[in-house]
Structures are given as C-alpha cells and as structure tokens.
Amino acid sequence: MPTSLARTVSYPSTEFAHTYHCFSQMPSVPIPPLPKSGTLYRATPEKASSISAQVQDNQTQPSMAEKQLAGHTLLKEFADRFELISELGSGGFGFVLGALDRHTGKEVAAKFILKSRVASDGWVRDPQLGVIPIEVYFLRHCRHTNIISYVAVYSDHKFVYFVTELHGSQWVASKDQIQSRLTQSSVAQVPVFPVSAEPVLHSPYVTPNNSTLDLKQPIFQRSVTCPFPAKLARRPSMDLFECIEQYDRIPEESAKGIFFQVVQAIRYLHCKGVVHRDIKDENIVIDGSFHVKIIDFGSAAVESSDPNFLFDRFQGTIQYASPEILRGEKYRGKPTDVWALGILLYTILYGEVPFASSEQAKSCAYKPPRFPSSPKCMDLLGWMLQKHASQRPTADQILCHPWFESIPQPLHYSPPSADAKP
C-alpha cells in the first residue's frame, strides 16, 4: 500500500467556496503532449498490426446497423435534419451512427436504441418529452464541458433516435496520421468548473403504478418515413481505450490532465444526485488536445440522499466493479464510482487493468505497476482502491488531492443556462 500522504493533508470541506479556493491555488500549466513516435510509450509494431488487422476484418463483416436497418425506413423529422454519413459502433442497446446536422453544419452522433432491448425499469418520465430512455433523461438535464451534450431525440415503432454531440479523435490510425493530428492540435488546458446552483435531479423512474404506456409504441408523434442510405463508411473508435491501445500507456503528467477532467464531470454528477455506474475507458471519448467527455449514461441512476439507501443490482462492467459488488452486497453509488475512477487511473497510467481476477479485486491486491509513478500519484490511486467503501475519497477530495497541485487553470467558465434545469 502506498504511503499515506493524502490522509495527512487537511482537506477543505465539500462546500463550494472551500472547494473552489482549493482549485484557485493551482498554478497554470499546459497538459504535456503525448510522446513522439519512437519513444518507449508507443505500442509495439505487433500490437499496432493486430489492431489494424482487427479493424480491416470488421470492415468486411455485416454490421449491426446494416442488419437492423435492412428494410427499415427512417423517421422523416430525423431525416430532414440529419444526414447519416458513417458507422461509429454498436452494443447491446443498438448502434451509433455519425450524422451531419443540417441546422448547424456540425457532425453529431445518432444512437439508435432498440426499444425491445430497454428493460422496463430503463424508462423514465420527462416533464416535456414523456416516457424516454434513462440515458436520454440524464443527458438532457446535465450540462458540463466533460459530459457529452444532448442535441435531440426522436422515436418510431422500433428505435429511439438519440442525437448527441460528436467528440474525439480517431485513434485507430497509422502512426504518421496520429502524430500529424497531435502536432496540428493546440495544447489543451483543463478548465475547472465549480458546481452551479442547479437543483439535484429527483427520481423520474416510471413504475407500473404511474404509467400505462406501451413502451413499444412511438413516444412521439408519428410521421412519414424515408429510406435508409444503402452504405455507410465505418469510422474507427474515438474513445480513451483506443488512445491507450495506440500508446500502450500515457505519461503521468498527461494522465493527470485527462483524469482531472473525468473527475470534474463525476463530481458534477454526484452534486446533482446522479451516479454513472459504468465509468470506464470505453465510455470516455478524447480528442487530440486531450479534451475528454463522458458518454453512455445507460447505467446511470439517481441516488437517494438517505444514507440507508442502497442499490441492489449491478449494471456496469465487471473489470470496474467494486469489492462490495463482487461480494454480491448492496452498495452505495458514489463510492463505487470512485472505485471505478481508481481502475481508470491505473489503466491510463499503465495500459492495463490492475486486477487479473475478481478475487484479486475483492482483496484489493492490485498488480505492481509496470512503470514508476510519483508518490502522490500512488497515494491517490491507493486511496480510491480502498477495500471498504467508507474509506474511499469523495470526488471533491480527489480534486483537492496533492497530486493535482499543478493543474491548468480554467480557460473560461459559464454556469449552465436556465433551460438546462429539470
């Protein structure tokens, strides 16, 4: 276990004024760029070749989008505004397509959620939109620079069309392409965002007692449909997982700037009473300037302020599951998010998950790091990966940890607008 540096520090209270004072003492420094081609952090040629071969193989197989949209016609309101141009990925929920927003001229991500695959408790009631998938509800009511932004939502008999901003760089590329992009990108600074006076979100869940809606029917008004385009280009992933795969590991100072942004977003959610419950590298998109945004709120939930409230179901990713979840116990959401942050930081720093098995995770016996890290970094890592949930830090305490003594100051902060409030 690393030395207990963090726990010898007198932390500010979690009240806003004290937390912001903690941020204001941080000197302004840029996030260091990723290493140049040929340094020890680059992925091996064998790994790069394996990634390229996998991408090429995926290009030749029928995609989930092609299968699900065969013979299907798109909603006219959606097709009038958005032009589908690429395939971004797929999962158990459905698939994501890249699209051009004709209103703004910007690219967006259109998530096609199969209604038949959304569990009965995966729907919530929104005051304006009615019954919608839970992730649509959360992103519609959350505004933060490190959380992907809501754009629009539509529905037909088969899909919910959930449109968000598109963010990130394509990390599955040749070394020359990646290096060129990083060279052309300006060096990012990490903005610090104090929590505004937004209200917390209250439980919007639909129950059999307050909803008689047939959820397989369209949520919104029906309209004339239009054909789906015959062929779409498949675009490489833009998430943190692929970034780490390409570079094998991220240097500590760069990792600090990336991780700080993620924790800011989680702190924002926790202050609004929301827990993400599926924090992982694949749910974070990142661009060439190291600006990150959290995506995929399909497992998110409102956590009651009642200290006796516990979740009884796990909906995240097993490699990021906390010891209490792996023991089959009920759990609090915020400490499990913090555990997942510890797994994420280890993965960013060392290019692998810290535990080889669930038994190791339950005992908190993580692998010795492959590369040396500073004592402050190791202390924060050990604090987040505490076996007992009550011994883990809060998001506020993480942001005020001595490891973040030097972190870029905010470029600009604008509180969320009034229309973002639920």
Buried (B, 14 or more C-beta within 10 A) or exposed (E): EBEEBBEEEEBBEBEBEEBBEBBEEBEEBBBBBBBEEEEEBBBEEEBBEEBBEEBEEEEEEEBBBBEBBEEBEBBBBBBEBBEBBBBBBBBEBBBBBBBBBEEEEEBBBBBBBBBEEBEEEBBBBBEEBBBBBBBBBBBBBBBBBBBBBBBBBBBBEBBBBBBBBBBBBBBBBEBEEBBEBBEEBEEBBBBBBBBBEBEEBEEBBBEEEEBEEEBEEBBBEEBEBEEBEEEBEBBBBBBBBBBBBBBBBBBBBBBBBBBBBBBBBBBBBBBBBBBBBBBBBBBBBBBBBBBBBBBBBBBBBBBBEEEEEBBEEBEBBEBBBBBBBBEEEEBBBBBBBBBBBBBBBBBBBBBBBBBEEBEEBBEBBBEEBEEEBBEBBBBBBBBBBBBEBEEBBBBBBBBBBBBBEEBBBBEEEEEBEEEBEB
